[in-house]
Every structure is written in structure tokens, then in C-alpha cells.
Amino acid sequence: MKNSLLLLTAALLLGGCATLPEQVHRTPSVALATPQDTRLGQIVLASLPAGEQSGFRLLPTGSFAFDTRIALARRAERTLDVQYYLFHGDESGRAIGRELLAAAKRGVRVRVLLDDIATQGQDDLLARLSSRPNFEVRVFNPFAGGRSRLFTRVLASLGDLNRVNHRMHNKLFVADNAMAITGGRNIGNEYFMQGTASNFIDLDVFAAGAIVPQLSAVFDDFWNSDYAYPATVFGTVPLDVEVAPPSPPTALVAAVEAVRDPLGHAALATEIDAGRLALAWAPASVVADSPDKVAGLSGRDAGATVSHHIVGLMESAQSDVVVISPYFVPGKIGMAAMQRLAARGIRMVVLTNSLAANDSALVHIGYARYRRPMLELGVHLYELSATGAQKRNRLGLFGSSHASLHAKVVVVDQRRVFIGSLNLDARSARTNTEMGLVIDSPVLAAEIDGLLRADHDESVYRLRLSARTGALEWVATDDGVEVVYTSEPDVSSLLEFGLWLLSPLAPEELL
């Protein structure tokens, strides 16, 4: 015990003063300038209708999202650019990592940019990977010291907490600057419905055409920024050990090769190999935060954030707005926007996690403060039922084992669609960097609506205020029978009481 106290004291006194290295050599690099010279680029050109357009395909299930990443990694000829907040070392992460290594071995330049939040204990591994030909890893906004464990990292950053609190939340996977995937998914079992305990209900979008170089430009901005540190700065490179060749296709990959997705599409790997893509072609734009957001926002900068753009998109609605967000804390700005929408008679629908489905109970505190005001405005408010989603086995958005909502989607007027990494909360608005696509496509909007309607009544709670008492009620459907709850469903009274105690101590800007 005494030794532990001495170590803690030393960490507080010494580790809290850790600083990042000042002299860091970064070799600048940019996306492939001639994607049309690659097989993937030629397939896009062959599929492209007249005009400068971009093509899209929703990836609503974990198996198809995983398979599409594998397909792009295996078919890339020149470059692979991979940017993620989390990249776990589990079965899914290792499978994708093996494909990236295999691509580098055959001459593809691979750039991997990871937020530093979950790389503890991996410095030597990342440095070793980064020392291989055609393969480079950089970590974004790194912790300065104590890098073996998260606990010691925080201790080493006590004097620098404002900086390390800012994280890169982006998700992007680009092959040959011709085809890309972006959206809500990180890399890990639970994001591809392979978790043994629970999984995330998520949504990605596959993109091809004119929009992809714009996505690559976002990657380049982050990759070449002063906040991206080569992995070799922190790790040592041990004696070279031959990396095992890529494993045969996993059962997850093999399963989707032979089936169609819930929207009726063939696997994208099949279409790529056939030389033509059946996509929804539509105008689109990229919205992305600057990497400089990690230094903090000034009043002028706030108007250029992804959050600002999406609030503006919502306020441009003429008929309706649908919001899907795992963490939904509207704050004063969001509530003011919803009040203006309500005053214009705009129908608003919000789907978020129930307390039982939420993987962050503290964030739920911030959201819970706004439920009554939203309902009083006429917002149609729904929460994912952890038990309801668990019962369903179909391939709608809710077809899952025990699950937590993780998709981040906004649909305006049944045609303009945002899909990206942005949660509608204070952290995404002001602290983390975010990105996504705004696509003008009634086709994609209708597909999202169809995914939401599949098993909707059995998988969510509809919230309302009691006509008799005015209290909050959760309305569920179980085998066609309406069930009404008067307290948070599927959670203990002890948890509810604990969150009530913590509520005054949970400022929104930290949630």
C-alpha cells in the first residue's frame, strides 16, 4: 500500500509535467492524384451516369459494413487511407489489419491515422507496423507521457487536460481515392455485430465518384497536421518478425458473399468484381471539422463546425426532420432551433438510446433534462429498447442481439440526408473533431425510413406525457399489445437514484 502511494505521488509530481516532443519529422503526403488509372477508379467511371455526380450505398448491417472494408482493402492497387477514433485489436480489427498489411506487401501505400485515446500499451506495435515498407501509422493529439495505461496517461496529463480532452472522432476508409466508407462505425467486433455481450446498431455509407477526393482532402488535412505524430516517435522498433499472411475469409465475410443486404442489394464486392456499381447517384457535400478544433474554438470558429452545419440543415426544413443519435443533448442552441422549427409547424422525430440501451449513463443525464421540454414542443421522441431490439432477428436497423444505438443520421424533408460521426451533444459540437456527408437523395432517405420502420414498434419506446398526471411515460408494444411504463424501463431503481444524485454534478460540456 505504501509503495502504491509513493508511485502515485511520483506520477502526480513528475508525470503531470510530461510534454510532447518538439522536433518531430513528418513527411508530407497526399491522396492519389490519378484514381482513374486504377481498377477501382475505372469501375466508378464505367458506372457513372452523365454529369459530375457521386454514388452512394447504405451499409446498415455489420456484416455488409465489414465485408465492404475487406473488399476495398483487397482490391486497392495504389493507396489505402484509414482514419478512426477506435481500432480494436479483436477478431474484426485483426482481420482488417491483416488485409491492410497484405495490401502494403503488394505495393499499396497504406496510411493509418488513429486517435490516441485507445492506443495505450501499443506504442511498440504501432512503431513496428509503421517501419514496414508502404505502411505508416500516425496518432492524433497524443498523450505526452505514461503511455502504457490510460490511468497513467491521465496522470501524466494533469497539466494538459484541456488539450487531451479534445479527440479526433472521425471515421473514414478510402481506397485508391476512388471509393470510400464513412459514417458512425469504428473498427471492432461490436461495430460489426460480432460482440459476445452487446453490439452497436450503426450506419455507414459507401461513396464513389466526385465526393471521394473531397473526403481524401479531409484525411490529408489531418494526416499532415501538427497534431498527427508518427508512431515511431513513441515506440521502439524491435527486431523484425515476419507477419503472418492474411487469413482466409472469415465466416463473417463468407456469409455475406452469398446473400443480399436488407435493402435488396448484392454485396459490393460482387458488383466491384463485375465491373459496375448499382448506386444511388446524387449531389453531395463533405462537412468536416478542421484538425485545429483540438486547440479549442473561438467564437468565429464555431460557425464552421460540423455541428453548426447540421443545425443549419435542420433549420432549413420545410416539412419534417428526423434525427437519429445515440447521445442526444440538444442544449440551449438545439432547443432554440427546435422551438423555431415547432413554430413553423415542422414535424420533428428523434430516436436515441433509452437508459438501458445507453453505453454512457452519464450522457443520459444530460439528455433526460430535455425530454419534457421536447415533448411539450410536440417532438415525436423515441428511445431504443434494449430488450425489444434483442428479441428481433430480422435485418432491419434494429435486427440485433442486445444492442446500443450508435448511428448518427439526420434526414430533412425526406430527401436531404446527413450520415457521419457527429453525435448531437456538446462534446461533438465543441470538443471532438467530426465529419460526414450531406447527400441530396430521396432514394437514400426512403431507404433509411424503411430501415427505421422494420420492427420499429417492437424495438423502441414512444415517449409521451400522461394525459392524467402529466408524468413521463414510455409506451412499448409486445406481441401487438401496448405496455406503458412510468419509470425508466429495464433499469434498477438504484441506478435511477444514482443518476439523480449525479445530475447536478454533470455539466453538459463534459458529457
Buried (B, 14 or more C-beta within 10 A) or exposed (E): EEEEEEEEEEBEEEBBEBEBEEEEEBEEEBBBEEBBEBBBBBBBEEBBEEEEBBBBBBBBBBBBBBBBBBBBBBBBBBBBBBBBBBBBBBBBBBBBBBBBBBBBBEEBBBBBBBBBBBBBEBBBBBBBBBBBEBBBBBBBBBBBBBBEEBEBBBBBBBEBEEBBBBBBBBBBBBBBBBBBBBBBBBBBBBBBBBBEEBBBBBBBBBBBBBBBBBBBBBBBBBBBBEBBBBBBBBBEBEEEEEBEEBEEBBEBBEEBEEEEBBBEBBBBBBBBEEEEBEBBBBBBEBBBBBBBBBBEBEEEBBEBBBBBBBBEBBBEBEEBBBBBBBBBBBBEBBBEBBEEBBEEEBBBBBBBBBBBBBBBBBBBBBBBBBBBEBBEBBBBBBBBBBBBBBBBEEBBBBBBBBBBBBBBBBBBBBBBBBBBBBBBBBBBBBBBBBBBBBBBBBBBBBBBEBBBEBBBBBBBBBBBBEEEEEEBBBBBBEEEEEEEBEEBBBBEEEBBEEBEEEEEEBEBBEB
